[in-house]
Amino acid sequence: MNHDDNTLHRVIAIMNRDDIDYLDKIGKDSLFTTGIKLSRIKILRAMVEAMKELAIDGKDIKNEEDLKNKILKRVSEYREGLT
């Protein structure tokens, strides 16, 4: 696998209305506070980069709830390390 490949690939994501509205709210909050609107894809890319920094992997993940819990646990551990 070539990790230096910066070629972007299209990803189709099916999300419910609440999740899309949440992404749009983040983008609008950014627009109103900085003058720059974050697109949905920029938000999702930032989330992936954060997960990579937190070393989130797929071990023992059976569903979305497992993944969410793993993310929240790692974020909590990260925050504890800052204090």
Phi and psi restraints in degrees (value plus and minus 20) as a CYANA .aco file:
   2 ASN   PHI    -114.9   -74.9
   2 ASN   PSI      85.5   125.5
   3 HIS   PHI     -99.6   -59.6
   3 HIS   PSI     -31.2     8.8
   4 ASP   PHI    -106.2   -66.2
   4 ASP   PSI     -23.1    16.9
   5 ASP   PHI     -96.4   -56.4
   5 ASP   PSI      91.2   131.2
   6 ASN   PHI    -116.5   -76.5
   6 ASN   PSI      -5.0    35.0
   7 THR   PHI     -84.7   -44.7
   7 THR   PSI     110.0   150.0
   8 LEU   PHI    -107.3   -67.3
   8 LEU   PSI     124.7   164.7
   9 HIS   PHI    -144.2  -104.2
   9 HIS   PSI     122.3   162.3
  10 ARG   PHI     -94.5   -54.5
  10 ARG   PSI     114.5   154.5
  11 VAL   PHI    -145.1  -105.1
  11 VAL   PSI     108.3   148.3
  12 ILE   PHI    -116.9   -76.9
  12 ILE   PSI     104.9   144.9
  13 ALA   PHI    -141.0  -101.0
  13 ALA   PSI     110.6   150.6
  14 ILE   PHI    -120.8   -80.8
  14 ILE   PSI      99.5   139.5
  15 MET   PHI    -152.1  -112.1
  15 MET   PSI     136.8   176.8
  16 ASN   PHI    -100.1   -60.1
  16 ASN   PSI     147.6   187.6
  17 ARG   PHI     -79.6   -39.6
  17 ARG   PSI     -60.4   -20.4
  18 ASP   PHI     -81.3   -41.3
  18 ASP   PSI     -62.0   -22.0
  19 ASP   PHI     -86.8   -46.8
  19 ASP   PSI     -61.1   -21.1
  20 ILE   PHI     -84.9   -44.9
  20 ILE   PSI     -63.2   -23.2
  21 ASP   PHI     -80.1   -40.1
  21 ASP   PSI     -58.1   -18.1
  22 TYR   PHI     -84.5   -44.5
  22 TYR   PSI     -65.6   -25.6
  23 LEU   PHI     -80.7   -40.7
  23 LEU   PSI     -62.3   -22.3
  24 ASP   PHI     -84.1   -44.1
  24 ASP   PSI     -56.5   -16.5
  25 LYS   PHI     -84.1   -44.1
  25 LYS   PSI     -62.4   -22.4
  26 ILE   PHI     -80.3   -40.3
  26 ILE   PSI     -64.5   -24.5
  27 GLY   PHI     -81.6   -41.6
  27 GLY   PSI     -62.7   -22.7
  28 LYS   PHI     -90.0   -50.0
  28 LYS   PSI     -59.2   -19.2
  29 ASP   PHI     -78.7   -38.7
  29 ASP   PSI     -62.0   -22.0
  30 SER   PHI     -82.3   -42.3
  30 SER   PSI     -64.5   -24.5
  31 LEU   PHI     -79.9   -39.9
  31 LEU   PSI     -66.7   -26.7
  32 PHE   PHI     -93.2   -53.2
  32 PHE   PSI     -45.1    -5.1
  33 THR   PHI    -118.5   -78.5
  33 THR   PSI     -42.3    -2.3
  34 THR   PHI    -144.5  -104.5
  34 THR   PSI     -35.9     4.1
  35 GLY   PHI      67.0   107.0
  35 GLY   PSI     -20.7    19.3
  36 ILE   PHI    -142.2  -102.2
  36 ILE   PSI     103.5   143.5
  37 LYS   PHI    -109.3   -69.3
  37 LYS   PSI     110.2   150.2
  38 LEU   PHI    -105.2   -65.2
  38 LEU   PSI     111.2   151.2
  39 SER   PHI     -97.6   -57.6
  39 SER   PSI     143.3   183.3
  40 ARG   PHI     -76.3   -36.3
  40 ARG   PSI     -63.4   -23.4
  41 ILE   PHI     -87.9   -47.9
  41 ILE   PSI     -55.8   -15.8
  42 LYS   PHI     -85.1   -45.1
  42 LYS   PSI     -58.1   -18.1
  43 ILE   PHI     -84.7   -44.7
  43 ILE   PSI     -66.5   -26.5
  44 LEU   PHI     -84.1   -44.1
  44 LEU   PSI     -59.6   -19.6
  45 ARG   PHI     -83.7   -43.7
  45 ARG   PSI     -60.2   -20.2
  46 ALA   PHI     -83.4   -43.4
  46 ALA   PSI     -57.9   -17.9
  47 MET   PHI     -83.9   -43.9
  47 MET   PSI     -62.1   -22.1
  48 VAL   PHI     -83.6   -43.6
  48 VAL   PSI     -64.5   -24.5
  49 GLU   PHI     -81.4   -41.4
  49 GLU   PSI     -60.9   -20.9
  50 ALA   PHI     -83.4   -43.4
  50 ALA   PSI     -61.5   -21.5
  51 MET   PHI     -82.8   -42.8
  51 MET   PSI     -58.7   -18.7
  52 LYS   PHI     -84.7   -44.7
  52 LYS   PSI     -62.5   -22.5
  53 GLU   PHI     -84.1   -44.1
  53 GLU   PSI     -51.9   -11.9
  54 LEU   PHI    -104.4   -64.4
  54 LEU   PSI     -18.5    21.5
  55 ALA   PHI      38.7    78.7
  55 ALA   PSI      20.8    60.8
  56 ILE   PHI     -93.1   -53.1
  56 ILE   PSI     108.0   148.0
  57 ASP   PHI    -147.3  -107.3
  57 ASP   PSI    -198.9  -158.9
  58 GLY   PHI    -115.1   -75.1
  58 GLY   PSI     -14.1    25.9
  59 LYS   PHI     -83.4   -43.4
  59 LYS   PSI     110.2   150.2
  60 ASP   PHI      43.5    83.5
  60 ASP   PSI       0.8    40.8
  61 ILE   PHI    -119.6   -79.6
  61 ILE   PSI      98.8   138.8
  62 LYS   PHI    -126.5   -86.5
  62 LYS   PSI     -40.2    -0.2
  63 ASN   PHI    -180.2  -140.2
  63 ASN   PSI     159.1   199.1
  64 GLU   PHI     -81.1   -41.1
  64 GLU   PSI     -58.2   -18.2
  65 GLU   PHI     -83.0   -43.0
  65 GLU   PSI     -62.8   -22.8
  66 ASP   PHI     -79.8   -39.8
  66 ASP   PSI     -63.9   -23.9
  67 LEU   PHI     -84.5   -44.5
  67 LEU   PSI     -65.7   -25.7
  68 LYS   PHI     -77.8   -37.8
  68 LYS   PSI     -65.7   -25.7
  69 ASN   PHI     -83.6   -43.6
  69 ASN   PSI     -58.4   -18.4
  70 LYS   PHI     -85.2   -45.2
  70 LYS   PSI     -62.6   -22.6
  71 ILE   PHI     -81.7   -41.7
  71 ILE   PSI     -68.7   -28.7
  72 LEU   PHI     -81.9   -41.9
  72 LEU   PSI     -58.0   -18.0
  73 LYS   PHI     -84.3   -44.3
  73 LYS   PSI     -65.5   -25.5
  74 ARG   PHI     -86.4   -46.4
  74 ARG   PSI     -58.0   -18.0
  75 VAL   PHI     -83.9   -43.9
  75 VAL   PSI     -63.1   -23.1
  76 SER   PHI     -80.8   -40.8
  76 SER   PSI     -64.9   -24.9
  77 GLU   PHI     -83.1   -43.1
  77 GLU   PSI     -59.1   -19.1
  78 TYR   PHI     -83.0   -43.0
  78 TYR   PSI     -65.4   -25.4
  79 ARG   PHI     -83.4   -43.4
  79 ARG   PSI     -61.4   -21.4
  80 GLU   PHI     -81.6   -41.6
  80 GLU   PSI     -54.4   -14.4
  81 GLY   PHI     -89.4   -49.4
  81 GLY   PSI     -38.9     1.1
  82 LEU   PHI    -103.4   -63.4
  82 LEU   PSI     -38.6     1.4
